[in-house]
Structures are given as C-alpha cells and as structure tokens.
Amino acid sequence: MKLVLLSGGSGKRLWPLSNDTRSKQFLKVLEAVNNNTQSMVQRVWSQLNTSGLANSSLIATSKMQRDMIHTQVGEDTPIIIEPERRDTFPAIALAASYLYSEQHVNENEIIAILPVDPYVEVDFFYGVKQLEQVLEATDADLALMGVKPTYPSSKYGYIVPAAGESDGEYVTVGHFTEKPSEEEAAALIERKALWNCGVFAFRLKYVLNILKDKGFSLDYRELEMNYQELPKISFDYEVVEKARKIVALPYDGYWKDLGTWNTLTEEMATNQLGKGILAEDNVNTHLINELDIPVTVIGTKDLIVAASPDGILVADKAASPKVKELISGFNHPPMYEERRWGWSRVLDYAKYEDGQEMVTKRICILEGKNSSYHHHLMRDEVWTIVRGEGELALDEQITRVKAGDIVHLPAGKKHGIRAISALEFVEVQTGLGISDEDFHRLHFKWEDVLAQFQQSKSKVIY
C-alpha cells in the first residue's frame, strides 16, 4: 500500500496565524513530548512512523508549502508539487502518475488518500492499512474509512450505508449527505451513517484508467507540463459520485477535524502562547501572540485572541468559523513565512504616488542554512546585518559578513547568503511592481554556488 497525504488549504480558517504558506496543519500549538509544541503535520508524520507507514507515504502539496513541509517533517520527506492549485482530482491524478511512471508502482497496488492533518490516535492508521484487505475482499472501485459518530454534528459530511447491506466488517455505501442539520444528522446516525473523514483507497489502475479515458498521459513529467488542462474539480465530484461500487470501513475511535479556532483550542497544549498576560479571571479563553509586543486579556469568557504579523483576531470561539468568510477579501501577501532556511517577517510596506514601492523585512537564516543564489530584475535591495556571521556570494566574489555590515544589491546583481552562525538582517526592497514572481533562482545548494565560483576562478575572500 502507498499513502498520499493531501496538504492544501488557503490559510483563512485559522487566520491570522495561518496564511497561504502556513496553513492550519503547520501551526505549532499542539502538545508534544517534553512540554514542547508540535504542528498537526508533525504529529501525523510521527504517527505514520509509529504505524510503519511513513516509508510508504508521500505528500502532495503546492510549491508555496514545500519549504514548510521540509522544515517541519524533514528534507528527505517525499513530496509532489502541484504546478498550480486545481482542486483534489488533479492533485490525486498527478500523484497517481508519479507513483506509476516515476516510482514504477504496480498498477494493482492499493493507494490510500488522506488529509495531512487529522487529529487521531495511532490506531486510526492501522485502520487505514485495513482498507487494502477490504478492497481485495470486495469488487469495489473505492474503499472509504468512516468514523462512527459520537453526536449528531452538522459540521461533517456523512457516508450513508445502502439499506440492509453489511457483512459486519464493512458496509456498502448507498449515498452521501453533506453537512445536514442536527435533526437530519440524528436520523442518519440511526441508519448507521458514518462521518466522512476524507480517507479512501483504490487500486492504482482505477485512476490511471480514468486519466486514459480522458485522453491524458500517464507519464508524470508530461502530465505535470499539461496540468492546467486537467479539470478543476474535486475528486468527490469527478470520481466518487461516478463509482460503480463503494464500500466503507467503520472506525470506532477518536477523530477530530481541527479546522476552526473553537475545535483547535480544545486540543492545545496551553491556554497561552507568546508574550502577554492572560488574567486569572478569564474563563475558557486562549491567547496566541506571535508579535513582539505584549497582549493583555482580562475578564473574558470563551474567547480566542490571536495576533500575528498578518493581523489580530478577537472572537467568541463559537462564532470564530465566520472568520474565513469575513476576510475573504483580504489579498495582501503573507506577512510571516517559515522557509527551509529560516523565516521572514514583513515590517513595513509603502506605495508612493509615482508607483514606486518599498517593503521592509526582517529575515533570519538559521545556522548552517542558506538562501538560494538568485537575482531580481525589478527591485533593488539593501541588507543591514544585525546579528550573526555569514558567507555572502555576489557576482564575482564570496566574502564574510557580520553584524553591522551593509550590503547593496541593485537589480540584476546575483546574490545568496549562508549563515555560519544564526544570521539576521533587515532587508529593504525598493522598485516598481515588487513581487515574489521577480525571483530568478540559479542554485539552491551552497555547494553548487561554491562549485560555480571555483570553476569561474572568482574571488573567495575571508
């Protein structure tokens, strides 16, 4: 069995901590060993290791989340990068072509698809393993995993069994009901309906045949190049609703979707993270502060107070799911990003009457890490080193920099930096049309940068 974990999300349901590059699965707010905190994806990956499934797993994600995954789970974590966001059917189809043409997985292999962030116990993943036996024992196109409901919830979709069809281990699926009312949910539970937790399995050839029928190549490289031609539609609509026979394996264990502030805070390691004071007269209130200024909360009940460089949220926990809709019009880029080399935080932004823009960032390169070697065409940069020491690669030389140094980087100048010790600097960008698209990478690895300089007999100054 191979597992494909889907890592997506627009980062709006847990705003302001989450954004396009740091979706909910990357927020380090859950309890870990030794009083540390961990993210949802870190928790899931450790459970995959425990259940023996990590070596058979890969993550399908966007390029905006690649660095976060490698930072939190490990550089050697296998990932598939979607060229663009196109919903779950294209993502799963691309993963299937990768397994088939790049990893040479047999077309009869069972492939399980699951979200990257379920809040479950390890037993859940032993249940995922059982989907292989369920498919082999039936003539089904798809085998789903459904959670036995503990209460009539209107937040989840339901898998409704066909009338009178069950062999005890699994049920034959009759239909699906999406987010019913609590009264309807209670009636569905009486019919042994299950919560749909987004976990399903199929034989690899099942999806490959769908791709062939639609006229798409099974070669991963070719499909990746033509990714924009795949229909932008969910796997549920494109495949599940058209399947001939679907079975579901009931899971009778702990499962929770931590997709809103009210559910996430129920599982947090502590009521307060970050600088500030949460007075003793608060009741069921959580404070999460990523800013360098203190936040004080007094005399409240059932509130979430969250502050980050992207914004500040003060909300009743029960009403907090509305945040996604309320901020849907926000279109500014992420103000805080974690990258494979460290992190960056936007401090200031201005746009002037003549169209010129200015962005000020505080950037940290972790010890031993490096930025890519790259250049920009539309903007100038000035770096002021404020902490640590590093190696700076410029057009014709490599030199040392340390706290107090100022580096001028006009547009077109190739540059990169490696931290000898943890390195922080303030970067001021100026230009017309400042954009992340204006980023032309030449090398990712520092060894490749050094090799280029040695071949060109450029100067290495220490």
CORPELIN-V901226 format. One line per field, one symbol per residue. phi: phi as a letter, one per 40 degrees, with the letter a starting at -180 (. if undefined). psi: psi as a letter, one per 30 degrees, with the letter a starting at -180 (. if undefined). A space follows every 50 residues. Layout:
BEGIN
phi: ???
psi: ???
END
This chain:
BEGIN
phi: .bbbccbbhcgbcbccccadcbcdcbccbccbcfgcbacccccccccccc cgbccbbabcacccbdccccccbhccccbbcccacagccdcccccccccc cccfccccccbbbaccbccaccddcccddcdccccccbbccbbbbbcccb accccbcbcbccdgbabgcbbcccabbcfccccccccccccgcbcccgba bacdccccccccccgccccdcccccbdcccccaccdccbccbccabbbbc bbacaacccbccccccbccacbbhcibbccccbfbbbbbbccbcbbbbgb afbbbbbadcibbbacdcccdccdccbdccbccdcbbbbcbiaabccaaa bbccgcbbbbbbbbbcdgcacccaabbbacbbbbcbagaabbbbdbabac badhcbbbbcdgccaaabccbdbbacbbbbicgcacccabcbaccccccc ccccccfccbbb
psi: kkkjkkjbkfgffhkgekaefileffkiflkalhglllleeeeeeeeeee ggfefgklkkalfffeeeeeeefkfgkklkkkflkgafeeeeeeeeeeee fefhkkffkkkkkllfhkjllefefeeeeffeeeefflglekklkkkjkf ljkgfllkjklkkgjkgeellkkelkkjilleeeeeeeefgglkkjggkl llkefeeeeeeeffglkfkeeeeefgeffkkilleeeeeeffkekklkjk jiakkkjhfleeeeffglflfkkakakjlfgkkhkkkjjglgkkkkkkhl khlkjkklffakkjkkefffffeeeegffkgllkfkkklffblkkkelkk klegfklkkklkkkjlkflllljallffllkkkjkfkaklkkjaeglklk llkfkkkkilkfkkllkkjelkkklkkjkkakhklffijjkekekeeeee eeeeefhlkjk.
END
